[in-house]
Each structure stands twice: as structure tokens, then as C-alpha cells.
Amino acid sequence: MKRLSLYIHLPFCVRKCDYCDFLSFPVTEETKQLYLNALRREIREYGAVYADRMIDTVFFGGGTPSVLGGEELSGLMETLRDFFFVAEEAEISLEANPGTADAHRLQCWRRAGVNRLSIGCQSLRDAELRLLGRIHDSADFYRFYDAARAHGFGNINVDLISALPGQKLSDWEANLRGVAGLAPEHISAYGLIIEENTPFYARYHAQDARRAAGEEPEACAGGMALLPTEEAERDMYHMTGEVLREYGYGQYELSNHAKPGRECRHNLVYWKRGDYLGLGLGAASCVDEVRWKNSEDMGAYLSAEHFAEEQRERAALELGERRSEAMFLGLRLTEGIDGAAFAERYGETMQALYGEWIQKMCREDLLEEREGFLRLTVKGRDLANYVMAGFV
Amino acid sequence: MTEQEKIRNFCIVAHIDHGKSTLADRIIERTGLLTEREMQEQVLDNMDLERERGITIKAQAVRTVYKAKDGEEYILNLIDTPGHVDFNYEVSRALAACDGAILVVDAAQGIEAQTLANVYLALDHDLEVFPVINKIDLPSAEPERVKEEIEDVIGIEAMDAPLISAKNGIGIEDVLEAVVHRIPAPKGDVSAPLKALIFDSLYDSYKGVIVFMRVMDGTVRRGTRVKMMATGAVVEVVEVGTFGAGQFLPCEELSAGMVGYLTASIKNVRDTAVGDTVTEADRPCAEALPGYKKVQSMVYCGLYPADGAKYPDLRDALEKLQLNDASLFYEAETSIALGFGFRCGFLGLLHLEVIQERLEREYDLDLVTTAPGVVYKVFKTNGEMIELTNPSNLPDPSEIDHMEEPIVKAEIMVTKDFIGPIMELCQERRGRYLSMEYIEANRALLKYELPLNEIIYDFFDALKSRSKGYASFDYDLKGYEPSQLVKLDILINKEEVDALSFIVHADSAYERGRRMCERLKDEIPRHLFEIPIQAAVGGKVIARETVKAMRKDVLAKCYGGDITRKKKLLEKQKEGKKRMRQVGNVEIPQSAFMSVLKLDEDK
């Protein structure tokens, strides 16, 4: 039976964080209900299309899926099970904000079959949390983490963000050790990106641009905290892997670390180019080598009769695109790309397709070939875009 | 009345924007050559570029018939002259084809430097000049003040100058009457050997070169064997005719006093140089008309296709443009950094820009332009002299005795408040002060000698910004003078980049070198290694900047499986790479080669 992963987008949050550029916003109760109705209709529509698939992973992402009431979420899960064949051993993840969770919700999620929580902790320092515009403090996080464990969640991810304005290497190390000490099964550690159209962009873009040119970020008017230099940012990055290794985590992707066997199965589907279906506003899908994306227009989404008609950028991927995607997605993984599997699936060896670039990158010590796998070197991880651009 | 007595050959002179082309349009419209509906705005400016920039690049002519108040029908030949200092020689030849000129002066702005330059040029050609005051319907119009100014400054009678608004069609009749009564009829000898002045030419793919000319003496018709006296070309005339608005009207013959064209299956505009004299091959006139000059390029630069594979396209495009523009010069050259391209010569920077824009627009070419320079004379110790158009060809310093650079005489008209800043500007540009005279209580005419290479980049812009737009400027080539010149080389990662070298005065070398390095530092992306950028004179480094090694180029984010953003980012990154030039192991964006042009922008 062919497999399929499901991504469910819940574009709500209590308050938009100052650095966030994901598709999410606070909504009224009414909009939320309309949205859930539309989502149910979409689930029904696609359930019919993919009746023959076994759902291997489900991921509730956002936004903040945890703003949904406990019953709302379990109702949604029920609808999913009504229209899709969700495997018994499926990984069912849900992103949760420590500021929104309570015992009731945890109970409902457990009962609905959610078996993996991804907790948006971001930092253990309250000053940093305030700077980010988070709605919770570190005490909320600890409380929530303990409650989740108490409710039997045995597979937990904790999100952290490094390279925050004003953050020192020792601050970051403390955050890492604090979280690793709790022994969640998985830790995602992303470096802060100053994204356009966010309050952070207005505040930090000038600094960020200087940093991108290799200069020291300079304080500008308003006495704002300084972004770490590029050096400091990289030091934090490399320290992350080292510190987490002490606690028994392995780095399996550029920004993801897991205890053995606890890698996120859902995200691996993206990076290994498995089939996934995105449901909800703006959700992205890739099934049978066709990519598409739902409309990001809430009005259009809510009133859609046939969701397939509202899709954008629908494109059957040509062989060349599939190969190049396989390269730049696969190189995110620490193990790299399995040469034999690549040749088997895409009809040519990587060497035949990209030999010249691969050799150049190997000479520059950015890529390495080991036991049939092609992967980024430690240095290559710092320059992943530079390496990957050679494959598009 | 004889035929000649009913002809008026004239042109309109004005400062840019004072309404020359609009008045020409009104005259054409009023004399009934075209109905209003047929009139496209500014009939005489044919090229899109001309319309956009509001300047005339090529001379144009039009023949209209006007029934005057005295009941007679007069033939009015209006010759429109180019409106920029780059085309001064063309202007002078167009003026030589006329007997009189209308001087258009803006009722609000009064006389400008260019007005003066053009009027003097017209007076030098013994043209009868009469003024008209345009834009009298503007609230800021001061026709009486402007009339006085014209009398005081130029010394021509202006009290009964027609007060007009070309835009709104006011006073056009008065202008036409003045043309008939104030401009003299031509006085050629119809029976003398043919003597005609070429004032422009145009290449037509069916007819070959169409020669625009004013017949001074004699007659020319189909079958006449004519000779171009300067170029020596002898051809048999296929067709003669006059100018409609935007069309050619064949006729039997052109005789003394008339303005018209001839075709003779001529393949190359080079055979029909502007200013040359057309005469009969079998019965040549005693001597050619005075004033012929071989066109010389004043400004040179390298033009390279952004995509090396487009080299043949660029060659074809230049060839085609040259068919119509004898003043465009080009020859193949090779740059280590930019590959195959052309060294091109232009009349001035505007001419360069026009050609560049036409290549990009009409021929859809993406170009890399190297820093424009002037022609330097290099006197070698062995007595040899070379004219240097490409800095890379500068001989070894040990072989150079001395160098000379072209100097212009510049006239700048400026209101009192800005005299200080403008003098400062001229000083900075190595100007030599000649004189200053007040032409009225509030305005002065400054005269300076300036090195041409100091004004070709951005002098005009600097002038405008430092005078808040109140200064106007005109110049004339004076000659060559010895100068302390050096070649400034740019080394990127220790390798000299030939396309970035330029010649500069020794005193400005450090400053320019420093700014150049700063600019390039911003232009060159970070590489995996550190890249020194150095400016050097004669092997000695005078400025340095460093592009730091790239430590980080990674964005690892997970957008719920939406990889299109990442893909676009990587594609953009790759696309950017394609538009780079590899010099040694450094990739230099094409914009860097142009950055030298913008050194003053961020001052």
C-alpha cells in the first residue's frame, strides 16, 4: 500500500511573534469555526482522492494548533480517521505553545491519538522570550513540559532559536543544557532569520545586512540589542551539535537533533521526497511528483467548494527538477544522499549529473563522499546554500 | 517673384525645454501639411528616445507651404537641429544650410547658456536671427524682462518679438509672418555648377543612404553624376525630392536655394559625411563649401555583451546603427576580464548613452560598459605619438615622455547665489578660471577651461545639483595640453582587471582609487576566501579594501513542506552567479564594471 503523510495547517495564534513570517494570525472565534468547517470539507474531498493510501505521519502545524480547544482537535482527528486510512503506528505530531496548553487539552490530544508534541520553547531566558514577543515565560514551559510527560507523551520535541539579539554564546549554551537536561526525545535548534515583513525586519535589518557583508553589526538609534556576529552565530551553531551529543542526541539534519530512533518521521518525508498532502490555508503538497499549494487567501479558502480549484503553482515536476530537489533536500540530512538509491530512483548517478560541481565542492572541502553517501562536511553546513545552488 | 524669392530656409534655436520642437509642430500644423489628427506629438523627433528625453538627436527637415498675408505662397523649409552640445558640429552644418533662425526664449526662464551658444553659432553663420518669446501664458512669464535681456545680452532687436505659446497655439501666425519678412530669401546662382551642403543623412534599406542637403548653386536631378568633394565618392542620382512630415516627396529637380534630399544607391553613410559638398562630377564647382570637418570621437568606452555568446549580435547591431550614424566608431577588442567586445567612440557622453540605450532596447542586448574615457595623446621617448583610447594600451611608463589631454572651453550661466558652489565645482575638476561677467543683475556667465575627462562622467549632474538646477552649461573643444596623467589599475585578489583600469590625473589618483576600492567592495560578493581589492599606480598600491571570506551561507528552515521558497532562493543565487565574470578565481558581477561611473553619487 502506498504511503502518504498529512500536514494540517492551523493558521491561528494568540499573538503573532515579532520574528515570525509563517502564515498565521489571531482570529475571531467565528473565523475559527468557519475554518474548521472548511478544513473538514477539504479532508472529505481529499479523503476520497487518496482512499488507497496509508497515512504514515500526521503533523498539525501552524500557527499555534494548540489554540484549538481539546475537543476541536480531537474532532478534527476523528474526521481524519473517518476519511483517511491512518495507520495504527502512525506518527501524529502537534505543535504546541506553552502559553496555550492545559491539562484538558493534553488529555484530549492523548485520547485523539496524538503521540508526538513539538513544544515551541525558543528560549529559557525570560528576557529573550519577551524580546521575541512570545506569550509565555520559561516557567510556563517547564510546567507544560512536565504536564505533557505526566499525560504520557513519550515523544517530545523542543524548539529553540539561537543567535537572538544580544545573545551570548554562554546564554545559548545555558538554554541548550537546560532543555537537554529535561531529556526530550528531539531538539530543533534553528538560527534566527531576520525575515521581511516582520517587526524584527524593521528593527534588525540594517544590522543583518552589515552582518551579511561580513561586517560587525552596529548599534543604531534606539539602543537596540546587537545581533551576534557571523562568527558568533556559527560558534553557536557548531556548539549546538557538540553539547547535544553529550546528552545523547545525534544531529540528523542541519538544525535537528534526536535521541536514537526518535528522528521526526514526518519531516524526513519532506527531505527524502516522500508523498505528502497539505491541508488547510496555504498548505503545500507533493504527491506523485506533482507539487501544489493551497490558496493563502482566507476568504477564498473558506468559501471553496472544490479545494483543488483554489490551488496555486500546481506543477508536475520534470525529471531535472526532481533530481535537483533530491540534491538540495537530501543534503540537509547529516547522512547525506544514498548514491545507489538516488541512481535507482532518478535514473542516473549523481556523478553523471553533477560530477563537476561535486568534485569542485569536494575540493573545497564542502562535500564528502563516504560509503556511497554524498554529504555536507562540517564546513559545508555553514555554506549549504552555496553548495546547493550548484544543483538547481 | 522668382522661385528663390519665395523660399525661406530657417531653423529654430533654443535652450533645451524652451519649446523648440513644440513650435516646430505648430508651424507644421498651421501650414496645413498635416491635420491635427495626423500629428503625433512632436513630429520631428522620430526616435522613441528623442521623444522620451525631449531632445533631438538627428537633424530633420520639413518643407511646408505658407500663404502669407501679402497673398503670396511661400515655401518654408524648417531644419530642426540637434539640441545637445555633443552634436555641436551637426548643429553648425544644419545652421549653414539656413538663411535665418528663430530664437525661442522661455518667457519665464530667460536666456540660458545653451541659448547663447546656439545664437552665437547662428550669428557666426551670418544667419538673420529674430527672437520669439514662448510660454507667455505661464503665470511666471516675464516677457518684458526677457526682451530686455535678449537686447542687453545678445544685442539683437527684441521689442517687437512675437509673444507666443507654442503649446496652446497662440501667436503662431505672427511667427510665420516674421519668417517671411525677416528671413532673407536665398540668393544662389541657378546656372552655376552644382554646390550643395550635406547637413545629415539617413540609411534606408530600400533606397540606400538618403542625403539631406541644401542646394547653394546649380541644379541636381535624376541621372546627374555627383561627387562628394571631401570623401571623393562619385554616384549617379536616382531620386531627388523634398521633405514631407515624416515622408519623402520625390520631385523633378532641386535647384539653388532649395532644401531636399537625393538618393543614389549609396551603401554607407561614411561616403556622405555631414558638412561635405555635393557637386557635379563632370562640372565641379571651383571650391567646396567651408567648414567641413572630419567627425572625431571625443569619448571612448568598451562595450561588451553581458552574455559572451551574444558577441555576433552586438557586432550586427553596431553595424546597423553605424549605417545611420557616421559619428559612431567601433573596433573589436578583447579584454581578459570581459572577453570579446568593442572599443567604441562617441561624440560625447549623451551620444554614448543614446547608443547604449538603443542597443539595449532596439536590439535587446544586455551590455557591460567600461568606464568612458577621452582620447589622450601619448608622446613616447622615441618621438612617436599615439592616440590612446583604451587605458590598457598605455605603453610602459619608461617609454613615455609625456602625455596630453583634451581641454574644453566651458561657459556656465548661473544665478548669483550659486556662483560660489559652481566655482568650487570647477576648481575640483581642475578647471582654470578665465572670466566672469554679469549679464544681468542676478546672473553671471562663468568661463572656465576644463579637462574633458573631468566633465564626461557626471559634471552635468553635479552642476545641476549644486545649483539646484539653475546653472546651464555649454562647451567647445579647445585643444590638447600636457598633463600629469597616470593609469590607475585595479587588482582584485592580486590580479589586474584590465577592464577596470582608467587614466586619471595624478592628483586625483589616490582619491579615485580609494573610492573605487570602496565601491568594488560593495559590489563583489563574498567568496570562500578573503579577496583584497587594490588600486595601484605604476605597480604601487595606493588604496586597499578587503572582501571578507564568506563564513555562512545557509538558511535551514522548515516551512511545512513548502520548498518552493527555498528553491526560488537557490535559483536566484545561481542566476546571480551566471551574471558574473570570472577573473582569476574571483567572480565579479557585471555591475562592478560600471561602478566607476557612479563614484560621485554617494559623495
Interface residues (C-beta under 8 A of the other chain):
Chain A: Y7 H9 F22 F59 G61 Y190 G191 I193 A213 G214 E215 E230 E231 E233 R234 E253 L254 S255 N267 V269 Y270 Y276 G278 G282 A283 A284 S285 C286 R291 K293 E313 E325 F328 L329 R332 E364 R381 D382 L383 A384 N385 Y386 M388 A389 G390 F391 V392
Chain B: D522 R526 L528 V547 K548 A549 M550 R551 K552 D553 V554 L555 A556 K557 C558 Y559 G560 G561 D562 I563 T564 K566 K567 L569 L570 E571 Q573 K574 K577
